[in-house]
Every structure is written in structure tokens, then in C-alpha cells.
Amino acid sequence: MNAATAARAIGRGLGVLPEFSGRIDLLPMADGGEGTVDAFLATGAAARERRVRGPLLAPVDASFALAGTLAVVEMASASGLQLLASAERDPLRATSYGTGELLRAALDAGAERVVVGVGGSASVDGGAGMLSALGVRFLDASGAELEPGGEALLRLARVDASGLDPRVRRTPLEGAYDVSNVLCGPEGAAFTYGPQKGASPEECALLDAALARFADVTAVASGVDLRAFAGTGAAGGLGFALLAYCGAVLRPGFDVVANALGLPGALRAARVCFTGEGRVDRQTLYGKTVAGVGRLGRAAGVPVIAFAGDIEPGCEAALFEAGVTALQPIVAGPMDLAAAMASAEQLLERAATRAGRLFESAR
């Protein structure tokens, strides 16, 4: 389910209870990953489509939002994991090239400020693909250009940024990251998120070394080492490329979307908030929507109840500390994964009714 579908399911489940009927505000959220463009379209922005190269260079239709001179580009739309079937995932060779094409299309459309949703990637290439689409060349020791993908960065000797589209540097860019991980190391892009993109433990180590090589070459050329900045590991390292080569400011994507949609004000007028995520786990704490809603809910003094298709054992205490009041599983008992996904809306609707009854009975 996307955020709008999930919000509607929760609304239907709560709406059968007299205490909630007619008193529900739906604010589908995003955190920089998939759904970020949709969140801005909900505010009245116009959708623009562009055919770009997908994560394995096959053409895909991607979109961005345009509101006046503000463009919102979603990495997941052009280079996202959801564009590949499980058997197609190839983190060693997947590229963020299409994201660069989408950014260039936004600039062509007259954007004078661009928000880039940094999340949901199929790639672990440090954003090298995006930069290639914008005119940057990645060269090996012999001066030959590297092939796309994160693995190739192991042979990186020099980055030639002289051909970078000049509009990139003179246009204010904001990288809205969905997780605050750094680029390299145990909490970096490869080791933390490589497995969900299809990488084995050995491939995660290889990709981490490749990202470190990219960071080393960049630091030597610029005199500044940026690999430890929060958000540089988001979207397979796309945050690093935006910060190091595009002069972007990196911000938690949830905050960007929440402020645009007025969530802080809506919480101040509410008595309870419901949110959710497919899987609530330790990654949730790195800037995902559930943790962000919990933080804002605590600031507003509003209880936050989070639904999840799956809850990682042992993560509850940290989420409660972050502001989430209660976690509610969507499934009511043991269930086949395919069946659960096929009936996700109904399961969430029923879970919302159960949670609403519990909330009212506890008041």
C-alpha cells in the first residue's frame, strides 16, 4: 500500500466507531522515499513525467512535482527498488543514473529550487550514476570511464566534475533523506541496506569498500571528507553525491514533507494520531515516518499508535522512547505472506477498528 491507500484504510476502520466518525483528518506522509512526490501533489503541485533509464538502464516512466519554481524529484521513481522484481535485483551494477536525468528534467522545466527525495533506491553507487547523468566522469587509473554501478567504484582513480551541469551548483538543492545513516562502515549504506537490495554479506563488504574508495578520491580532490555526515548513506549513498558535488543541504525527508503538509499544526488539534509502516524495525529509528510522527506527537502531547505488517523483536523500547505510544500488528494471527499482502487493506482496516476501540476504552 502507498501512504494514501493506507491512510484511507485506517480512516475506514476508525470511521465505523461513533467516537471517530466524521472527525478524521487524513495526511498521507512520506520520508524522502517512495511517495514523496505524491505528498507534494496532494498540496496542489503539478505532476510532470519523463522517461529515464531505470536502475538497470532499461527505460522507465518517472515523475516529479512542480509547484511554481519548486520541483520535487523522487529518487525512488527513477532508480527505486520497487522498479525491479526480486530476481532482478543487482546491487553491484544498479545505478542512480535515471535520478540525474530526472533532476535535469526538473531544471529544464524551470525549477529554481529542487527537493530531491533521497530514499528507496535499488542502487549502492554513492550517487555516481546520478552525477554521470549530470555530466560528471568517473575514471580508472588508465583514464577510461567506469561502467555503471557501485562495484566499479573499486577501480575509481579520478572524478572529473568539469562537465557538471552548471545549473546544479547555482540552484538551491535540498536532499530529503529517509534515513540518517552515514556513507561507510557498519552503519553505512552497504552493510545496513545492501541486504534488502539483494546483496550477500560478501557483496556488502565489497560495496562498502567501493563507497569508501569514492569518498577517499573525493576527499583528496576537495580537501574535505564528508562521508560521516548524517544522510550521506541514504539511498545507496545518493546523499553523499548531493552533498559533495551538488552543494545540496541534507535534511530529514520526513521533516520536509511534514512541514509542507502541516502535520505539526494538525497534531496540535488532535487527540490521537495513527501511523504505520510495512515493517517496524531498528531502521525505523533512522528517520522513517513512524519515528518522525512519534517525535512530533510527543511534542504536541498526542498519543501515536503505529501499525505494522511486521515488528522486529527488541525494537519496541527504542520506539517508545522516540515518542510512539503503542505498536499494533496488522495481521491478527499466523498468515502466509502473499495472502497478507493481497488483503493488506482489509487487514489494516480491521486493525484500525481494534486499535480505535482499545484507545477509547482506555480513556
C-alpha positions in Angstrom: 0.0 0.0 0.0 1.2 3.5 -0.7 0.6 6.1 2.0 -2.7 7.4 0.6 -4.2 3.9 0.4 -3.0 3.1 3.9 -4.5 6.3 5.3 -7.8 5.6 3.7 -7.9 2.1 5.1 -7.1 3.4 8.6 -9.8 6.0 8.2 -12.4 3.5 7.1 -11.5 1.3 10.1 -11.9 4.1 12.6 -14.9 5.6 10.8 -17.2 2.8 11.9 -16.7 3.9 15.6 -19.0 6.7 16.6 -16.3 8.4 18.6 -14.2 8.9 15.4 -16.9 9.2 12.6 -16.6 12.5 10.8 -13.6 13.6 12.9 -10.7 12.1 11.0 -8.1 14.0 9.1 -6.0 12.0 6.5 -2.5 13.3 5.9 -0.6 10.7 3.8 3.1 11.1 4.7 6.5 10.3 3.2 10.1 10.4 4.4 12.1 11.1 1.2 11.5 7.6 -0.2 8.6 6.4 -2.4 5.5 8.6 -2.0 7.4 11.9 -1.6 6.2 13.3 -4.9 2.7 12.2 -4.1 2.8 14.0 -0.8 3.6 17.3 -2.6 1.0 16.6 -5.4 -1.5 16.5 -2.5 -0.7 20.2 -1.8 -1.6 21.2 -5.4 1.7 20.7 -7.2 1.5 19.6 -10.9 2.9 16.2 -12.0 5.4 16.1 -14.8 6.5 12.8 -16.4 9.8 11.9 -18.0 11.1 8.7 -19.5 14.5 7.9 -17.9 16.9 5.0 -17.5 15.9 2.7 -14.6 18.3 1.1 -12.1 19.5 -1.5 -14.7 19.3 1.1 -17.5 16.0 -0.2 -19.0 13.6 2.8 -19.7 11.1 3.6 -17.1 8.5 6.4 -16.8 9.3 8.6 -13.8 7.6 11.7 -12.5 8.4 14.8 -10.4 6.2 17.5 -8.9 6.3 21.2 -9.9 4.8 23.9 -7.8 5.8 27.3 -9.4 9.5 27.2 -9.4 9.9 24.5 -6.8 10.4 20.9 -8.1 10.3 17.8 -6.1 12.2 14.9 -7.6 11.8 11.4 -6.1 14.8 9.0 -6.4 12.6 6.0 -5.9 10.6 7.0 -9.0 13.6 6.7 -11.3 16.1 4.4 -9.5 13.9 2.7 -7.0 13.9 -0.9 -5.7 10.2 -1.2 -6.4 11.0 -1.0 -10.1 12.7 -4.4 -10.0 11.4 -7.8 -9.4 13.2 -9.7 -6.6 15.0 -11.9 -9.1 16.2 -8.7 -11.0 17.9 -7.0 -8.0 21.6 -6.4 -8.7 23.2 -4.1 -6.2 26.6 -4.4 -7.7 25.5 -2.9 -11.0 22.4 -1.0 -10.3 22.7 2.7 -11.0 21.2 6.0 -9.9 21.6 7.4 -13.5 17.9 7.9 -14.0 17.7 10.2 -10.9 20.2 12.5 -12.6 18.1 12.5 -15.7 15.0 13.4 -13.7 16.9 16.2 -11.9 18.0 17.6 -15.2 14.4 17.4 -16.5 13.3 19.5 -13.4 15.9 22.1 -14.2 14.8 22.1 -17.9 11.2 22.8 -16.6 12.4 26.0 -15.0 12.9 24.8 -11.4 14.7 27.4 -9.3 14.7 25.2 -6.2 14.7 21.4 -6.1 13.9 19.0 -3.3 15.4 15.5 -4.0 13.7 12.6 -2.2 16.7 10.5 -1.2 15.3 7.1 -0.4 14.0 3.8 -1.8 17.0 3.1 -4.1 17.9 -0.1 -5.9 21.5 1.1 -6.2 24.5 1.3 -3.9 26.6 3.5 -6.2 27.1 6.6 -4.0 25.1 8.7 -6.4 27.8 8.2 -9.1 25.1 7.3 -11.6 23.2 10.5 -10.9 26.3 12.6 -11.3 27.2 10.8 -14.6 23.8 11.9 -16.0 24.6 15.5 -15.0 28.0 15.5 -16.8 30.5 14.1 -14.3 33.0 11.5 -15.4 34.4 8.6 -13.3 37.7 7.4 -14.5 40.1 4.5 -13.7 43.9 4.7 -13.5 44.1 4.4 -17.3 41.7 7.3 -17.8 38.9 5.1 -19.0 35.3 5.7 -17.8 33.9 3.3 -15.3 30.8 1.2 -16.1 27.7 2.0 -14.1 27.1 0.5 -10.6 28.7 0.5 -7.2 31.2 -2.3 -7.8 33.0 -0.3 -10.4 33.9 2.3 -7.9 36.6 0.0 -6.5 38.7 1.0 -9.5 38.0 4.7 -9.3 41.1 6.8 -9.6 39.7 10.3 -10.5 36.5 12.2 -10.7 36.2 14.8 -13.5 33.5 17.2 -12.4 34.3 19.8 -15.0 31.3 18.8 -17.1 28.8 19.1 -14.3 25.7 20.9 -15.5 26.3 24.4 -14.2 22.7 24.8 -13.2 23.1 22.2 -10.4 25.5 24.4 -8.5 23.6 27.6 -8.8 20.2 26.1 -8.0 19.4 25.6 -4.3 19.1 21.8 -3.8 17.7 20.1 -0.7 18.3 16.4 -0.2 15.4 15.0 1.8 16.8 11.7 3.2 14.7 8.9 4.6 17.4 7.6 6.8 20.3 9.4 8.6 22.9 6.7 8.1 26.5 7.7 7.1 28.1 6.6 3.9 30.5 3.8 5.1 31.1 1.4 7.8 28.8 -0.9 9.9 26.0 1.7 9.9 26.7 2.8 6.3 24.7 2.3 3.1 26.1 -1.1 2.1 26.0 -3.0 5.3 22.7 -1.6 6.6 20.6 -1.6 3.4 22.6 -3.7 1.0 20.8 -7.0 2.0 17.4 -5.6 1.2 18.7 -4.7 -2.3 19.8 -8.3 -2.8 23.5 -8.1 -1.6 25.1 -11.0 0.1 27.4 -10.4 3.1 30.4 -10.6 0.8 28.9 -8.2 -1.6 28.0 -5.8 1.2 31.7 -5.7 2.2 32.7 -5.1 -1.4 30.2 -2.3 -1.9 31.3 -0.7 1.4 34.9 -0.7 0.2 33.8 0.8 -3.1 31.9 3.6 -1.4 35.0 4.2 0.8 37.1 4.5 -2.3 34.7 7.1 -3.8 34.9 9.0 -0.5 38.7 8.8 -0.5 39.1 10.1 -4.0 36.6 12.9 -3.4 38.3 13.9 -0.1 41.7 14.1 -1.8 40.3 16.3 -4.6 38.2 18.6 -2.4 40.2 18.6 0.8 37.0 17.8 2.7 35.9 14.4 3.9 32.1 14.3 4.1 31.4 10.6 4.5 30.4 10.8 8.2 27.7 13.4 7.7 24.1 12.3 8.5 22.2 11.2 5.5 25.2 10.6 3.2 24.4 6.9 3.3 20.8 7.3 2.3 19.6 5.8 -1.0 22.8 3.8 -1.5 24.9 6.9 -0.9 23.0 9.4 -3.1 23.0 11.8 -0.2 26.8 11.8 -0.4 26.9 12.8 -4.0 24.3 15.6 -3.5 26.3 17.0 -0.6 29.8 16.6 -2.0 29.3 17.5 -5.7 26.0 19.4 -5.9 26.2 21.7 -2.9 22.9 20.4 -1.5 21.7 20.8 2.0 20.7 17.4 3.5 17.6 17.3 5.7 15.4 14.6 7.1 12.8 13.9 4.4 10.1 13.4 7.0 10.5 16.9 8.3 10.4 18.4 4.7 7.1 16.6 4.0 5.5 17.0 7.4 6.1 20.8 7.3 4.7 21.0 3.7 1.5 19.2 4.7 1.0 20.9 8.0 1.4 17.9 10.2 2.6 19.8 13.3 -0.5 22.0 13.3 -2.8 19.1 12.7 -1.3 17.2 15.7 -1.9 20.2 18.0 -5.6 20.0 17.1 -5.8 16.2 17.5 -6.4 13.8 20.4 -4.7 10.8 18.8 -2.6 10.0 15.8 -2.4 6.7 13.8 0.6 6.0 11.5 2.3 2.9 10.1 5.0 1.1 8.2 5.3 -2.2 6.4 8.0 -3.4 8.8 8.9 -1.6 12.0 12.5 -2.4 13.0 15.7 -0.7 14.0 15.9 1.1 10.6 12.7 3.0 11.6 14.7 5.0 14.1 17.0 6.4 11.4 14.4 8.9 10.2 11.5 6.8 8.9 7.9 8.2 9.1 6.8 6.3 12.2 9.7 7.7 14.2 9.1 11.2 12.9 5.4 11.1 13.7 6.2 9.8 17.2 8.6 12.7 17.7 6.0 15.3 16.6 3.3 13.6 18.5 5.2 13.7 21.7 6.0 17.4 21.2 2.2 18.0 20.7 1.2 15.8 23.7 -0.7 13.5 21.4 -0.6 9.7 21.6 0.8 8.0 18.5 -0.3 4.5 17.6 1.7 2.8 14.8 0.5 -0.2 12.7 3.0 -2.6 11.2 2.9 -5.7 9.0 5.8 -7.0 10.9 7.5 -5.8 14.1 11.2 -6.7 14.7 11.6 -8.2 18.2 13.6 -5.9 20.6 12.9 -2.6 18.8 9.9 -1.6 20.8 11.6 0.1 23.7 13.6 2.4 21.5 10.4 3.4 19.5 8.5 4.1 22.7 11.4 6.2 23.8 11.2 8.1 20.5 7.6 9.0 21.1 5.5 6.1 19.7 2.8 5.2 22.3 1.8 1.8 21.0 2.6 -0.7 18.2 -0.2 -2.7 16.6 0.4 -5.6 14.2 -1.8 -5.6 11.2 -2.3 -9.4 11.0 -4.5 -11.0 13.7 -2.6 -14.3 13.6 -0.2 -16.5 11.6 -0.7 -15.9 7.9 1.0 -16.6 4.6 2.9 -13.5 3.4 1.4 -13.5 -0.1 -2.1 -13.8 1.4 -1.4 -11.0 3.9 -0.2 -8.7 1.1 -3.1 -9.5 -1.1 -5.5 -8.5 1.7 -3.4 -5.7 3.2 -6.1 -3.0 3.1 -8.7 -5.1 4.8 -6.3 -6.2 7.4 -5.2 -2.7 8.2 -8.9 -1.5 8.2 -9.8 -4.2 10.8 -6.6 -3.4 12.9 -7.6 0.3 12.9 -11.1 -0.6 14.3 -9.5 -2.8 17.0 -7.0 -0.1 17.9 -9.7 2.6 18.0 -11.8 0.6 20.4 -8.8 0.0 22.6 -7.9 3.7 22.6 -11.5 4.7 23.5 -11.8 2.1 26.3 -8.6 3.3 27.9 -9.7 6.9 28.0 
